Amino acid sequence: MANETIDVVGARTNNLRNVSLSIPKGRLVAFTGVSGSGKTSLAVDTLHSEAQLRYLEGLSPFVRQYITQRNRPRVDRILGLGATLAVDQRRLNRNPRSTVATITGIDGHLGLLYSRLPALGADPAAEGGGGPLTTAHFDRDSPEGGCADCHGVGGRWQAQEDLVITHPDLPLFEGASPWFAKWRSGEHVFVPALAEKRGVDLGLPWRSLPEEFRHSVLHGTGDESIEATVDIPNRNERARMTYTSSQPLRGALAEVERVFVNARTAGAKQRYLPYLRKQRCASCGGSGYDRVARSVRLGGLSYPDLIQVEVREVRDWARRVADQLDAGQREVGEPLLQDLGRRLGILDRLGLAHLQLSRSATTLSGGEAQRTRLAAQLSTELSGITFVLDEPGTGLHPADKAHLLDIALELREAGNTVLLVEHDPELIARADWVVDMGPGAGRLGGEVLVSGPPAEVAAHPGSLTGRQLSGRAPRPGRNRRPIRDDTGWVELRGLRAHNVTAELVRFPVGRLTCLTGVSGSGKSSLLGALAAGAEAALNGTATDGVREVTGLEGFGWVAVVDQEPLGRTPRSNPATYSKAFDILRRLFAGTETARERGLDASWFSFNTAGGGRCETCAGYGRTLVDMHFLPDVWVVCDACEGRRYRPEALDITYRGLAVDQVLELTVDEAVERFTEPPQLAETLGALRQVGLGYLQLGQSATELSGGEAQRLKLASALRRGATSRGAGLVVLDEPVSGLHPSDVQRVVDALDALLDSGNTVVIAEHDIPVAASADWLIDLGPGAGPAGGSLIAAGPPATVAKADTPTAAFLRRHAAGLPLLEPGEAASPGRRGVPREIRAAYAHREGAGCGLPGCDGRHVS
């Protein structure tokens, strides 16, 4: 059986409880179970991690010295395991220099094409200054390819007068400028001194002040020094300190740019972005590329021009180039173009044809980022590989899931094994084999409930996944809040955000609004514009995406609950992010032993040097090993054995637990153990309320999925919504992604809790049952990219369901109690298995007739 199965014996990684099972090779195998049941621990943290370590050990004795038994997955043995390729949603690339082209490897193919094929109608060697072209000439991050003036950035952030002075009809310190409304730099104190020296009354509107004075405030005083004196209260004494200085003013614009450049963290830089606008580099036109890359043309386009168009247009360009190759070019060009076409085709089939190759990884939604990485892995023509795909359906519109299933089955037919960690019942039902984990989450999970065909899982009485497959499970639901005549509206006017353009978009106050539409239709763009516009309006600042925001009377704050990682180091965790650890450290500092030793709460922080943390690993519990030509590896700290603290700290206990043992508790366990103080109990309760009871308090943020990170932010929003005096606007991008269907109701209930506290909630979501439960829907489309961005339907779910759109077709099937995809093995490229009315809507989205009787090809648009 070793050649036919992967045999796992005694797996104990994370919460797995001595799991032993055989997994058939050459099949599509779905790993299922509620969130935290152990499916990712088995598929990714055990099988894929062990395969990686075996590969590393085979490379060099140098590597082997860092891989101890403590760093391996906890498993007795694994037989029949070969090479694996994994797309793990917990490790998405958010490097600002990463793009769709670099993540998928398409940039390398294009660089080779542009450097090796003689450009049609031009001499590339001449364009390169007489020397041969290389791929580096088409890489703006290289010295050869980057613009000499902007170093490949394409421009720079510059402070703008209209963003610093937003209300010129008001006095400078009384509403004219959000920059001067708060003490944001040391120059503020010199402005009154400058006004006194010039004889200017700062109580007058900014617009009426002398032009020379306004110029000095914004652009500086040159060599002229201004003397100012400021009184600084002493924190511990009643006395005050007086500080006098004489210096020229830089001016507010230069000062904004100075503090922005010197800001050390992304959060700090974010504070200054409202005053800045990116200005294009005059030399390269904002492309970031040097003259050579801008001059050489292939198929009628330069490299910078090509990566600005959508994936679907790049496919057309590749076909054009292939048709124009002469006999001498085919030997080099055809293999490159074939592989390029395959990669572009997979992006298209995964619902990413609307993306530009130059699109930054930081601007992709969580689902888009994961599917972009997935496209890179699936472009291989290898066979005999085990592919481990961690929730690849995240962020996909229901009609696009058929293509994902097609690709998985094609990998299987090519002789590979596909391990699919998935929650979606439509995809699970079409797998060859299902490994269902449970019965619960965290320490209540970690067992194999069923390992067999989907029908066996559906028949299992204790399987929550089986209830979904058999149709026995209840649908998520809520009591809708009706839209009445007295309902208020938040209104965006003059909206321009990526592909979304609208003169007016309205969101009902105190209601749950859901944005729907196919992948790339503009949901995330609209959601971001709403958050940025509302925050700017509350702060009295301007934003480029929205001309005007109204209806925010009574609102005091905006919360963005997205899937961005909580932190990039193992030190960040649910306890620190939720502030629960601040309270816990104070409890430890209040113990008798700690008081006797004179220890305060900061001494128990693993982020503070000089306290009780282990200094060998600086409180990480792990150390980073430089692997030279391989990626760096985190290994367990030998000094503290992963416990983060020195023995002196671990001697102090609270309720019988040392501080590291508290961090090992799950949220559910902590809720039961810490019922006091109320603030701690409420914080932990919010984490449990959003379905995170299975997480350990000290679990590294780098190990959390995008959905788990998002639900941690939702828990913080719940606490803020319950305690803030003013109403809030909470926006969430795909809040139920990565959740088992049985857990979706928890998030829906959490959204209702926010509404109960007087807040307004707007979500973007592909999950049809959740969309159908909303109070108000805004359907975007009809297609993706330039073909989307329009508001094609709006109203209560029943109203939107009557429209002729892809989403409306699924809403109608949901309301009728029908499955979203018709029964069948999978969809073919012609979308076999997709209901006829949905195929019709997609035919119109793609510019073709649908074939329905009497259709003239225009009834959708």
MIKE-344228 format. One line per 5 residues: for each residue x, y, z of C-alpha. Coordinates in Angstrom, 2 decimals, padded with zeros to 5 digits. Layout:
% residues N
X:Y:Z  ... $
//
This chain:
% residues 861
000.00:000.00:000.00  003.00:002.31:000.37  002.91:003.12:-003.32  -000.83:003.81:-003.31  -001.31:005.73:-000.06 $
000.29:008.28:002.22  000.27:006.63:005.65  000.33:008.84:008.75  001.05:007.20:012.11  000.70:008.97:015.46 $
000.36:012.63:014.39  000.28:015.00:017.39  001.07:018.36:015.76  -000.78:021.24:017.39  -004.14:019.83:018.54 $
-003.96:016.50:016.68  -004.62:013.59:019.03  -002.43:010.69:017.90  -003.98:010.65:014.44  -003.28:007.65:012.19 $
-004.81:007.23:008.74  -004.12:006.34:005.10  -004.68:008.94:002.39  -005.14:007.67:-001.19  -002.64:008.97:-003.73 $
-003.62:010.23:-007.15  -006.94:011.51:-005.82  -008.61:014.80:-004.92  -008.76:014.59:-001.11  -010.68:017.21:000.90 $
-009.70:017.91:004.52  -012.76:019.26:006.30  -014.05:020.19:009.73  -014.95:023.25:011.76  -012.40:026.05:012.11 $
-009.68:024.85:014.48  -010.57:021.15:014.18  -007.08:020.20:012.99  -007.42:019.90:009.21  -004.68:022.49:008.50 $
-002.54:020.97:011.27  -002.72:017.62:009.46  -002.45:018.71:005.81  -000.11:021.71:006.08  001.69:021.60:009.43 $
002.32:017.85:009.38  002.37:016.50:005.81  003.73:019.54:003.97  006.12:020.58:006.77  007.61:017.08:006.98 $
008.07:016.97:003.20  009.85:020.35:003.31  012.21:019.23:006.07  013.07:016.02:004.22  013.93:018.10:001.17 $
016.12:020.49:003.18  017.94:017.62:004.90  018.81:016.19:001.52  020.55:019.39:000.47  023.33:019.89:002.96 $
024.73:018.82:006.36  024.84:022.55:007.15  021.03:022.66:007.07  020.67:019.43:009.04  022.34:020.86:012.15 $
019.47:023.33:012.66  016.65:020.81:012.26  016.20:019.08:015.61  013.35:016.79:016.65  011.77:019.73:018.44 $
011.36:021.59:015.13  009.77:018.69:013.27  006.03:018.00:013.10  005.05:015.75:016.01  004.37:012.46:014.24 $
005.73:008.94:014.70  006.19:008.31:010.98  004.86:009.15:007.54  005.19:006.63:004.72  004.69:007.21:001.00 $
005.18:010.99:001.23  006.89:012.57:-001.76  007.50:016.15:-002.85  004.80:018.70:-001.98  003.83:022.13:-003.22 $
001.62:024.18:-000.92  -000.34:027.39:-001.04  -000.88:028.27:002.61  -003.10:031.29:003.18  -001.25:032.13:006.39 $
001.88:033.16:004.49  000.71:035.57:001.82  003.33:037.88:000.31  002.59:041.53:001.14  005.93:042.99:000.08 $
005.22:046.41:-001.50  007.55:045.54:-004.40  005.68:042.31:-005.13  003.21:042.38:-008.01  000.96:039.91:-009.79 $
003.76:039.46:-012.34  006.45:038.71:-009.74  004.29:036.40:-007.61  003.30:034.26:-010.60  006.74:034.28:-012.27 $
005.28:035.93:-015.37  007.80:038.78:-015.07  010.61:036.33:-015.80  008.90:035.05:-018.95  008.25:038.55:-020.22 $
011.81:039.64:-019.42  013.16:036.77:-021.49  010.81:037.51:-024.37  011.71:041.20:-024.49  015.44:040.62:-024.10 $
015.87:037.63:-026.44  013.42:038.19:-029.28  014.34:040.89:-031.79  011.69:043.56:-031.27  009.35:043.85:-034.22 $
010.37:046.92:-036.17  013.27:047.84:-033.87  016.79:046.75:-032.97  016.93:045.89:-029.24  020.73:045.97:-029.19 $
020.66:049.53:-030.45  018.04:050.44:-027.86  020.29:048.99:-025.18  023.09:051.36:-026.06  024.99:048.88:-028.19 $
025.18:046.11:-025.58  023.06:042.97:-025.44  019.80:043.16:-023.56  019.25:041.05:-020.43  016.20:040.41:-018.26 $
017.62:042.98:-015.80  016.80:045.73:-018.32  013.12:044.92:-017.72  013.30:044.81:-013.92  012.72:048.22:-012.38 $
014.21:047.05:-009.09  017.58:046.48:-010.77  020.20:049.14:-011.58  019.89:048.35:-015.29  016.11:048.50:-015.49 $
015.14:051.13:-012.93  014.63:054.82:-013.72  017.74:056.71:-012.66  015.70:059.62:-011.26  013.11:057.80:-009.12 $
015.06:054.53:-008.61  012.19:052.43:-009.89  009.54:053.82:-007.55  007.71:055.76:-010.27  007.43:058.93:-008.26 $
007.38:060.15:-004.70  004.89:061.17:-002.06  004.55:064.94:-001.89  002.57:067.05:000.55  -000.25:069.01:-001.07 $
-001.58:072.39:-000.02  -005.23:071.40:-000.56  -004.77:068.38:001.76  -003.01:070.39:004.48  -005.42:073.35:004.26 $
-008.82:071.75:003.73  -011.14:074.58:004.88  -009.51:077.92:003.97  -012.59:079.87:005.08  -011.80:079.01:008.74 $
-008.92:080.22:010.99  -005.75:078.14:010.79  -005.97:076.65:014.31  -009.77:076.52:014.34  -010.62:074.11:011.54 $
-008.78:075.32:008.45  -006.16:072.57:008.70  -006.25:069.06:010.18  -002.44:069.20:010.23  -002.48:072.15:012.62 $
-005.51:070.85:014.55  -003.20:068.47:016.46  000.40:068.80:017.59  002.00:066.77:014.81  005.48:068.31:014.75 $
007.73:070.74:016.59  007.13:073.50:014.02  003.64:074.19:015.29  004.91:076.36:018.12  006.72:078.67:015.70 $
003.61:079.63:013.70  002.15:081.95:016.40  005.61:083.49:016.82  005.78:084.05:013.05  002.29:085.62:013.13 $
003.30:087.93:015.95  006.47:088.95:014.09  004.45:089.66:010.91  001.58:091.32:012.75  -000.93:088.74:011.53 $
-004.16:087.90:013.37  -004.49:084.09:013.43  -008.16:084.45:014.43  -009.01:085.52:010.89  -009.89:083.00:008.13 $
-006.85:081.48:006.46  -007.94:082.74:003.06  -007.87:086.38:004.25  -004.34:086.24:005.71  -001.50:087.96:003.80 $
-000.16:085.86:000.93  003.45:086.23:002.12  002.52:084.86:005.56  000.59:081.93:004.09  003.56:081.14:001.83 $
005.91:081.13:004.83  003.65:078.80:006.81  003.47:076.31:003.94  006.89:076.68:002.30  009.13:077.97:005.10 $
010.99:081.17:005.93  014.22:080.38:004.08  017.20:081.66:006.04  015.09:083.83:008.35  015.05:082.46:011.90 $
011.94:082.64:014.06  012.29:082.62:017.84  009.65:080.87:019.90  009.22:080.01:023.57  007.11:077.14:024.83 $
006.16:076.08:028.36  006.35:072.34:028.96  004.67:070.97:032.12  006.85:068.61:034.15  005.10:065.26:034.36 $
005.99:064.58:038.02  006.22:068.08:039.43  004.03:071.16:039.57  006.81:073.26:038.09  006.98:073.99:034.36 $
009.96:074.03:032.06  010.45:076.84:029.54  012.13:076.05:026.23  013.28:078.75:023.80  014.57:078.13:020.30 $
015.41:080.17:017.22  015.41:078.54:013.81  014.05:078.94:010.26  010.74:077.27:009.47  010.80:074.43:006.96 $
007.15:075.00:006.19  004.22:072.64:006.71  004.63:070.91:003.32  008.29:070.06:003.87  007.57:069.11:007.48 $
004.85:066.65:006.45  007.26:064.98:004.02  010.04:064.90:006.64  007.97:063.16:009.32  006.51:060.77:006.74 $
009.96:059.69:005.52  011.24:059.30:009.09  008.21:057.31:010.31  009.49:053.85:011.22  006.28:051.81:011.02 $
003.48:051.42:008.50  001.00:052.63:011.12  003.03:055.79:011.73  003.27:056.49:008.01  -000.49:056.03:007.73 $
-001.00:059.08:009.97  000.64:061.33:007.41  -000.74:059.87:004.16  -003.90:062.08:004.27  -001.64:065.09:003.59 $
000.30:063.51:000.73  -000.36:062.66:-002.89  001.91:060.53:-005.04  003.41:062.59:-007.86  004.54:060.80:-011.01 $
008.19:060.87:-011.94  008.64:063.21:-014.94  011.49:061.14:-016.41  009.73:057.76:-016.63  006.11:058.91:-016.60 $
005.49:057.06:-013.36  006.41:053.63:-014.73  009.68:053.33:-012.76  011.47:051.87:-015.82  014.59:053.13:-017.56 $
014.69:054.33:-021.19  015.57:050.91:-022.61  012.50:049.16:-021.16  010.32:052.05:-022.31  011.73:051.96:-025.85 $
011.86:048.28:-026.82  008.56:047.10:-028.28  007.25:043.61:-028.81  003.87:042.97:-030.37  003.31:046.72:-030.51 $
003.77:047.33:-026.76  006.68:048.28:-024.54  007.24:046.27:-021.35  005.87:049.03:-019.02  002.80:049.39:-021.24 $
002.15:045.64:-021.30  002.14:045.12:-017.55  -000.42:047.92:-017.15  -003.10:046.06:-019.12  -005.32:043.29:-017.79 $
-004.41:039.61:-017.81  -007.05:038.90:-020.48  -005.47:041.51:-022.77  -001.98:040.09:-022.14  -003.30:036.73:-023.38 $
-004.42:038.40:-026.63  -000.99:040.08:-026.91  000.78:036.72:-026.47  -001.29:035.18:-029.28  -000.44:038.14:-031.51 $
003.27:037.79:-030.82  003.15:034.04:-031.49  001.53:034.65:-034.88  004.22:037.20:-035.83  007.27:035.07:-034.99 $
009.54:034.26:-037.90  011.39:030.97:-038.28  014.44:032.15:-036.33  012.37:033.43:-033.41  010.18:030.36:-032.94 $
012.85:028.21:-031.28  013.21:030.71:-028.44  009.78:032.31:-028.46  007.33:029.42:-028.75  008.26:027.56:-025.51 $
008.21:030.82:-023.55  004.89:031.91:-025.04  003.31:028.49:-024.41  004.28:028.53:-020.74  003.24:032.19:-020.46 $
-000.13:031.35:-022.00  -000.65:028.53:-019.51  000.05:030.81:-016.54  -002.22:033.55:-017.89  -004.94:030.98:-018.56 $
-004.87:029.75:-014.97  -005.14:033.34:-013.68  -008.18:033.78:-015.93  -009.82:030.56:-014.77  -009.26:031.51:-011.12 $
-011.24:034.71:-011.63  -008.22:037.03:-011.86  -008.37:038.06:-015.53  -009.28:041.60:-014.43  -005.95:042.18:-012.67 $
-003.05:044.08:-014.21  000.33:042.36:-014.04  001.71:045.50:-012.35  -000.93:045.34:-009.58  000.84:045.54:-006.21 $
000.43:042.63:-003.80  -000.51:045.09:-001.06  -003.65:046.15:-002.98  -005.00:042.63:-003.52  -007.82:041.29:-001.40 $
-007.05:038.25:000.74  -008.72:035.92:-001.75  -007.02:037.54:-004.76  -003.59:037.30:-003.11  -004.07:033.63:-002.30 $
-005.32:032.72:-005.77  -002.42:034.61:-007.35  000.00:032.43:-005.39  -002.12:029.43:-006.28  -001.77:030.26:-009.99 $
002.02:030.25:-009.62  002.00:026.75:-008.12  -000.58:025.30:-010.50  001.31:026.45:-013.60  003.75:023.56:-013.26 $
003.56:020.54:-015.57  005.06:018.22:-012.96  003.46:014.89:-012.11  003.72:012.76:-008.99  003.53:015.88:-006.80 $
001.30:016.31:-003.75  -000.40:019.71:-003.97  -001.62:021.11:-000.64  -004.19:023.86:-001.25  -005.38:025.71:001.86 $
-008.93:027.00:001.28  -008.40:028.06:-002.35  -012.10:028.92:-002.72  -011.69:031.93:-000.42  -012.87:035.13:-002.10 $
-014.36:033.39:-005.15  -017.79:034.22:-006.50  -019.86:030.99:-006.55  -019.87:030.81:-010.35  -016.06:030.93:-010.46 $
-015.68:027.89:-008.20  -016.40:025.57:-011.12  -013.12:026.63:-012.73  -011.19:026.03:-009.50  -012.59:022.51:-009.36 $
-011.66:021.95:-013.00  -008.04:022.88:-012.30  -007.84:020.60:-009.24  -009.20:017.69:-011.28  -006.75:018.40:-014.11 $
-003.89:018.18:-011.61  -005.26:014.85:-010.47  -005.54:013.56:-014.04  -001.89:014.56:-014.63  -000.85:012.02:-011.98 $
-000.74:014.27:-008.92  -002.36:014.07:-005.50  -004.40:017.12:-004.48  -005.02:017.75:-000.78  -007.68:020.41:-000.46 $
-008.29:022.09:002.92  -011.78:023.40:002.33  -015.06:024.48:003.96  -017.23:024.85:000.86  -019.77:021.98:000.68 $
-020.08:022.42:-003.12  -016.36:021.66:-003.57  -016.18:018.98:-000.87  -019.04:017.03:-002.45  -017.02:016.66:-005.65 $
-013.86:015.31:-004.00  -012.85:011.66:-004.38  -012.10:011.26:-000.68  -012.83:013.30:002.46  -010.92:013.41:005.75 $
-013.32:015.03:008.21  -011.74:016.32:011.44  -013.43:017.12:014.72  -015.61:016.79:016.56  -015.01:020.34:017.77 $
-012.26:022.98:017.67  -008.99:023.40:019.52  -008.60:020.82:022.26  -012.08:019.52:021.43  -010.91:018.58:017.93 $
-007.89:016.81:016.52  -009.57:013.48:015.72  -010.54:011.91:012.40  -014.32:011.54:012.42  -014.58:010.02:008.94 $
-012.09:009.14:006.23  -013.86:008.00:003.10  -015.96:009.08:000.11  -018.22:012.16:000.52  -021.29:009.93:000.88 $
-019.83:008.37:004.05  -019.25:011.83:005.55  -022.79:012.89:004.65  -024.16:009.84:006.47  -022.12:010.32:009.67 $
-024.47:011.46:012.48  -021.81:013.40:014.42  -020.21:015.27:011.52  -021.08:018.95:011.09  -019.60:018.76:007.60 $
-021.82:015.77:006.91  -024.88:017.80:007.87  -023.87:020.42:005.30  -023.33:017.80:002.58  -026.65:016.08:003.25 $
-028.65:019.32:003.48  -029.64:018.70:007.12  -027.87:021.81:008.48  -029.79:025.05:009.11  -028.96:028.05:006.97 $
-027.40:031.18:008.49  -030.09:033.75:009.17  -031.03:036.90:011.05  -034.01:039.13:011.65  -033.67:041.82:009.02 $
-034.04:045.46:009.98  -036.43:047.03:007.49  -035.60:050.22:005.59  -038.17:052.81:006.66  -039.01:056.38:005.66 $
-037.11:057.68:008.70  -033.98:055.60:008.00  -030.89:057.76:007.60  -028.39:057.34:004.77  -024.63:057.72:004.46 $
-024.08:059.03:000.95  -020.92:059.06:-001.17  -020.94:061.58:-004.03  -018.47:061.81:-006.87  -016.94:058.35:-006.25 $
-013.78:057.47:-008.20  -011.95:054.41:-006.82  -010.05:052.01:-009.13  -012.70:050.67:-011.50  -015.70:051.99:-009.53 $
-017.24:055.22:-010.78  -020.55:056.53:-009.44  -022.12:059.91:-008.83  -024.08:058.66:-005.80  -023.90:055.55:-003.59 $
-026.15:055.24:-000.52  -025.83:053.08:002.61  -028.68:052.87:005.18  -027.69:053.94:008.71  -028.03:051.36:011.47 $
-028.41:048.54:008.96  -026.34:045.69:007.51  -025.41:046.44:003.88  -023.73:043.78:001.74  -021.75:044.50:-001.45 $
-022.00:041.66:-003.96  -020.67:040.95:-007.44  -018.21:038.74:-009.28  -014.52:038.73:-008.33  -013.00:042.02:-009.51 $
-016.32:043.84:-009.86  -015.24:046.59:-007.46  -016.53:045.48:-004.05  -013.25:045.97:-002.17  -012.64:049.29:-003.97 $
-016.05:050.62:-002.96  -015.59:049.35:000.59  -012.19:051.07:000.85  -013.53:054.31:-000.61  -016.39:054.31:001.92 $
-014.01:053.82:004.86  -011.47:056.38:003.65  -014.13:058.91:002.73  -016.02:058.59:006.02  -012.81:058.80:008.08 $
-011.66:061.86:006.14  -015.05:063.53:006.60  -014.98:062.89:010.36  -011.42:064.27:010.58  -012.17:067.25:008.36 $
-009.63:066.16:005.73  -009.91:065.54:001.99  -009.62:062.29:000.07  -009.05:061.72:-003.62  -011.56:058.90:-004.01 $
-014.75:060.69:-002.92  -015.85:064.25:-003.57  -018.29:064.46:-000.65  -019.60:062.28:002.20  -022.86:063.16:003.95 $
-025.08:061.57:006.58  -022.42:061.06:009.26  -024.19:063.04:011.97  -023.82:061.12:015.22  -020.90:059.02:013.93 $
-017.67:059.16:015.89  -015.38:056.50:014.44  -014.65:054.16:011.55  -013.24:050.61:011.86  -011.78:048.68:008.93 $
-011.92:044.93:009.56  -009.80:043.45:006.77  -007.64:040.34:006.33  -004.27:042.07:006.58  -001.84:040.27:008.93 $
-001.75:041.44:012.55  002.04:041.40:012.64  005.07:040.07:010.85  006.92:038.57:013.83  006.10:035.60:016.13 $
005.76:038.04:019.07  002.36:039.34:017.98  -000.54:037.14:019.09  -004.26:037.24:019.99  -003.53:038.17:023.61 $
-001.40:041.20:022.71  -003.63:042.36:019.83  -006.83:042.23:021.90  -005.09:043.97:024.86  -006.05:041.02:027.06 $
-002.36:040.50:027.84  -002.09:044.05:029.24  -004.69:043.10:031.85  -003.09:039.70:032.49  000.34:041.28:033.06 $
-001.18:043.60:035.65  -002.72:040.59:037.39  000.68:038.88:037.56  002.27:042.10:038.84  -000.37:042.17:041.57 $
000.58:038.77:043.00  002.27:038.68:046.38  005.53:037.30:044.98  005.75:040.01:042.32  005.05:042.78:044.85 $
007.74:041.43:047.19  010.26:041.52:044.33  009.14:044.99:043.19  008.07:043.81:039.73  005.61:045.82:037.64 $
003.44:044.78:034.70  006.07:045.72:032.12  008.47:043.17:033.65  006.14:040.41:032.39  006.16:041.70:028.82 $
008.10:039.60:026.32  008.45:042.73:024.19  010.45:044.68:026.79  014.17:044.22:027.33  015.52:044.03:030.87 $
012.46:042.30:032.30  011.55:038.68:032.72  011.75:037.68:029.09  014.39:035.34:027.68  017.07:037.55:026.19 $
018.52:034.78:024.05  015.44:034.86:021.80  014.26:038.37:022.87  010.91:036.93:023.95  010.12:035.30:020.62 $
010.40:031.74:021.91  012.18:031.04:018.65  015.35:032.22:016.94  015.82:033.08:013.29  018.54:031.07:011.54 $
020.19:032.52:008.46  020.19:029.69:005.89  022.35:031.67:003.46  021.03:030.75:000.00  017.80:029.27:001.39 $
014.95:031.11:003.15  015.59:031.91:006.82  014.13:029.41:009.30  012.61:029.96:012.76  013.73:027.29:015.27 $
012.74:026.80:018.92  014.98:028.71:021.36  017.37:026.38:023.19  017.66:028.66:026.24  013.96:028.91:027.18 $
012.74:025.89:025.16  010.13:028.08:023.49  008.64:029.43:026.76  009.70:033.05:026.06  010.66:033.80:029.72 $
013.53:033.32:032.15  013.07:030.93:035.12  012.59:033.89:037.51  009.45:034.91:035.63  008.12:031.38:035.36 $
008.37:030.97:039.17  005.57:033.53:039.61  002.07:032.13:039.20  -001.44:033.53:039.05  -004.27:031.12:039.84 $
-001.78:028.29:039.61  -000.45:029.19:036.17  002.87:030.69:035.06  002.72:033.44:032.47  003.71:031.13:029.60 $
001.02:028.64:030.66  -001.58:031.40:030.42  -000.43:032.08:026.85  -000.93:028.39:026.07  -004.60:028.52:027.09 $
-007.21:028.59:024.35  -009.69:031.45:024.39  -012.43:029.06:025.50  -010.28:027.83:028.42  -009.36:031.39:029.38 $
-013.04:032.44:029.38  -013.84:029.70:031.88  -010.81:030.43:034.09  -010.80:034.27:034.12  -014.26:035.56:035.01 $
-012.71:038.61:036.71  -011.90:041.43:036.18  -014.90:042.34:033.98  -012.76:044.05:031.30  -010.73:040.86:030.78 $
-013.82:038.64:030.76  -015.52:040.91:028.19  -012.44:040.99:025.94  -012.11:037.20:025.99  -015.86:036.87:025.49 $
-015.67:038.97:022.32  -012.99:036.64:020.93  -015.21:033.64:021.63  -018.23:035.43:020.16  -016.58:035.69:016.72 $
-015.70:031.99:016.67  -012.08:032.11:017.87  -012.50:030.08:021.03  -010.12:027.42:019.72  -007.13:029.81:019.31 $
-004.37:029.85:021.89  -003.85:033.26:023.49  -000.16:033.17:022.63  -000.49:031.70:019.13  001.83:033.58:016.78 $
000.12:036.04:014.46  002.26:034.69:011.63  000.41:031.37:011.98  -003.07:032.89:011.70  -005.05:032.75:008.48 $
-006.38:035.94:006.93  -009.88:035.06:008.17  -008.65:034.49:011.73  -006.80:037.81:011.70  -009.96:039.48:010.45 $
-012.11:037.96:013.18  -009.64:039.20:015.80  -010.17:042.70:014.41  -013.94:042.10:014.47  -013.70:041.21:018.16 $
-011.92:044.52:018.80  -014.62:046.34:016.83  -017.27:044.62:018.97  -015.62:045.89:022.14  -015.27:049.37:020.68 $
-018.85:049.37:019.44  -020.14:048.41:022.88  -018.06:050.98:024.79  -017.81:054.01:022.47  -020.13:056.93:023.06 $
-020.60:057.77:019.37  -021.91:055.45:016.68  -019.38:053.79:014.44  -019.12:052.69:010.83  -017.66:049.18:010.57 $
-016.60:047.87:007.16  -015.61:044.24:006.63  -014.16:042.55:003.53  -015.41:038.95:003.24  -015.97:038.38:006.99 $
-016.99:034.71:006.73  -014.11:033.60:004.49  -012.25:030.65:005.99  -015.20:029.70:008.21  -016.96:026.35:008.30 $
-020.63:026.89:007.36  -021.67:025.85:010.86  -019.61:028.76:012.29  -020.97:031.42:009.94  -023.93:032.11:012.24 $
-021.49:033.26:014.95  -020.16:036.04:012.71  -023.68:037.00:011.58  -024.68:037.28:015.25  -021.58:039.43:015.92 $
-022.59:041.78:013.12  -026.04:042.04:014.69  -024.41:042.83:018.04  -022.67:045.78:016.38  -026.00:046.95:014.98 $
-027.64:046.54:018.40  -025.04:048.99:019.78  -026.18:051.65:017.29  -023.49:051.13:014.68  -023.69:050.77:010.90 $
-022.12:047.74:009.20  -021.12:047.37:005.55  -019.60:044.11:004.27  -018.36:042.77:000.93  -019.22:039.10:000.64 $
-019.46:036.22:-001.85  -021.31:033.93:000.55  -024.84:033.82:-000.84  -026.66:032.87:002.43  -024.98:035.78:004.23 $
-025.78:038.18:001.39  -029.38:036.99:001.40  -029.66:037.80:005.13  -028.53:041.44:004.74  -030.89:044.42:005.08 $
-029.65:046.07:001.89  -027.67:044.79:-001.11  -025.53:046.72:-003.59  -024.67:044.51:-006.56  -021.64:045.57:-008.61 $
-020.64:044.50:-012.09  -021.65:043.36:-014.57  -018.12:041.98:-015.08  -014.64:042.45:-013.62  -012.03:045.18:-014.06 $
-013.09:047.75:-016.68  -016.17:045.61:-017.38  -017.26:046.11:-013.76  -017.41:048.98:-011.31  -021.05:049.89:-011.99 $
-023.94:049.70:-009.54  -026.21:047.33:-011.43  -028.75:046.66:-008.67  -029.54:047.91:-005.16  -032.25:047.23:-002.62 $
-033.42:044.51:-000.22  -032.27:040.98:-001.21  -035.67:040.08:-002.66  -035.50:043.10:-004.97  -031.93:042.44:-006.15 $
-032.79:038.77:-006.76  -035.15:039.88:-009.54  -032.33:041.50:-011.54  -030.49:039.82:-014.42  -027.03:039.52:-012.87 $
-024.78:036.57:-011.92  -025.33:037.21:-008.20  -029.10:037.55:-008.61  -029.25:034.11:-010.23  -027.62:032.56:-007.15 $
-029.92:034.53:-004.82  -032.92:033.04:-006.62  -031.56:029.49:-006.30  -030.84:030.08:-002.60  -034.36:031.38:-001.99 $
-035.79:028.32:-003.75  -033.71:025.96:-001.60  -031.69:024.70:-004.59  -027.95:023.90:-004.56  -025.81:026.72:-005.97 $
-024.12:024.33:-008.42  -026.02:021.55:-010.12  -025.02:017.97:-009.23  -022.21:016.56:-011.30  -018.55:015.75:-011.13 $
-017.31:019.19:-012.16  -017.69:022.02:-014.58  -015.93:021.82:-017.91  -014.50:024.91:-019.67  -018.09:025.32:-020.90 $
-019.23:025.45:-017.27  -020.95:022.05:-017.16  -022.61:021.78:-013.77  -023.42:025.50:-013.61  -027.16:026.22:-013.77 $
-028.42:027.43:-017.16  -029.60:030.87:-016.00  -026.21:031.50:-014.42  -024.40:030.48:-017.61  -026.67:032.96:-019.41 $
-025.72:035.80:-017.08  -022.03:035.00:-017.50  -022.36:034.86:-021.28  -023.57:038.45:-021.18  -020.84:039.43:-018.76 $
-018.29:038.15:-021.26  -019.95:039.86:-024.23  -021.61:036.80:-025.83  -025.18:035.76:-026.37  -026.66:033.38:-023.83 $
-028.74:031.22:-026.16  -031.98:031.62:-024.23  -035.11:031.93:-026.40  -035.75:035.49:-027.58  -032.43:036.82:-026.26 $
-030.86:039.61:-028.31  -027.64:039.59:-026.27  -028.51:042.70:-024.29  -030.97:041.73:-021.56  -028.42:041.70:-018.72 $
-026.76:045.03:-019.31 $
//
